[in-house]
């Protein structure tokens, strides 16, 4: 299953009310930035709100999609 499909499922079934699939690209970008260590980089959401990658990961409960490296 693709990451986009997993995110669609996660946003729809693990949130109440469900989060629209228009947020999937934002979630993918936030995960990508978090994996690169760019937690503070900002992203404009489809609703016009600007949040950091870390805030998006936190608010959309995306931690399980982020790869954490051991130091």
Backbone torsions as a table, in degrees:
resi	resn	phi	psi	omega
1	UNK	NA	137.8	-178.3
2	UNK	-73.1	159.4	177.5
3	UNK	-60.3	-40.2	179.4
4	UNK	-61.0	-42.6	179.2
5	UNK	-65.5	-40.3	177.3
6	UNK	-63.5	-41.3	178.7
7	UNK	-67.0	-40.5	176.8
8	UNK	-57.3	-46.3	179.7
9	UNK	-63.2	-47.0	-179.3
10	UNK	-59.1	-48.9	-177.4
11	UNK	-66.5	-33.1	-178.5
12	UNK	-79.6	-44.7	-170.2
13	UNK	-102.3	-13.5	-179.9
14	UNK	-106.3	11.3	178.2
15	UNK	-134.0	145.5	173.6
16	UNK	-133.8	120.6	-2.8
17	UNK	-70.2	159.7	179.6
18	UNK	-58.0	147.7	178.0
19	UNK	-94.4	133.6	-177.0
20	UNK	-58.6	146.6	177.7
21	UNK	-66.2	-11.2	176.0
22	UNK	-66.0	-14.3	178.8
23	UNK	-89.4	-3.5	-179.9
24	UNK	-59.7	-48.3	178.4
25	UNK	-60.0	-36.0	177.6
26	UNK	-65.0	-44.2	178.9
27	UNK	-62.1	-43.3	178.7
28	UNK	-61.3	-42.5	-179.4
29	UNK	-66.8	-41.8	178.9
30	UNK	-62.4	-41.0	177.9
31	UNK	-64.3	-44.6	179.3
32	UNK	-59.1	-47.1	179.7
33	UNK	-65.0	-42.2	178.5
34	UNK	-61.7	-42.2	178.5
35	UNK	-63.6	-27.6	177.4
36	UNK	-87.3	-2.3	-179.7
37	UNK	84.1	11.0	-178.2
38	UNK	-96.3	58.4	-175.5
39	UNK	-63.5	-26.6	-175.7
40	UNK	-92.6	-6.3	178.3
41	UNK	-63.7	137.0	-176.8
42	UNK	-94.5	152.8	-179.7
43	UNK	-135.3	134.2	174.0
44	UNK	-86.4	127.1	-178.6
45	UNK	-84.6	162.9	179.7
46	UNK	-57.9	-24.6	-179.8
47	UNK	-89.7	7.7	176.4
48	UNK	89.6	-10.0	178.5
49	UNK	-75.9	139.0	178.7
50	UNK	-108.2	123.4	179.1
51	UNK	-131.4	159.3	174.8
52	UNK	-77.1	160.2	177.4
53	UNK	-56.7	-41.1	179.4
54	UNK	-62.2	-41.0	178.1
55	UNK	-65.0	-39.3	179.2
56	UNK	-66.5	-45.4	177.7
57	UNK	-57.1	-43.5	-179.1
58	UNK	-67.7	-50.5	-173.9
59	UNK	-71.1	-29.4	179.0
60	UNK	-97.3	6.0	177.5
61	UNK	55.2	54.8	-175.0
62	UNK	-101.6	9.1	-175.0
63	UNK	-54.3	-37.4	-178.4
64	UNK	-68.4	-13.8	177.6
65	UNK	-92.5	-9.4	-177.8
66	UNK	-91.9	135.7	177.8
67	UNK	-92.7	116.4	178.7
68	UNK	-99.2	131.3	179.5
69	UNK	-95.9	140.7	174.9
70	UNK	-75.8	137.7	178.4
71	UNK	-86.6	NA	NA
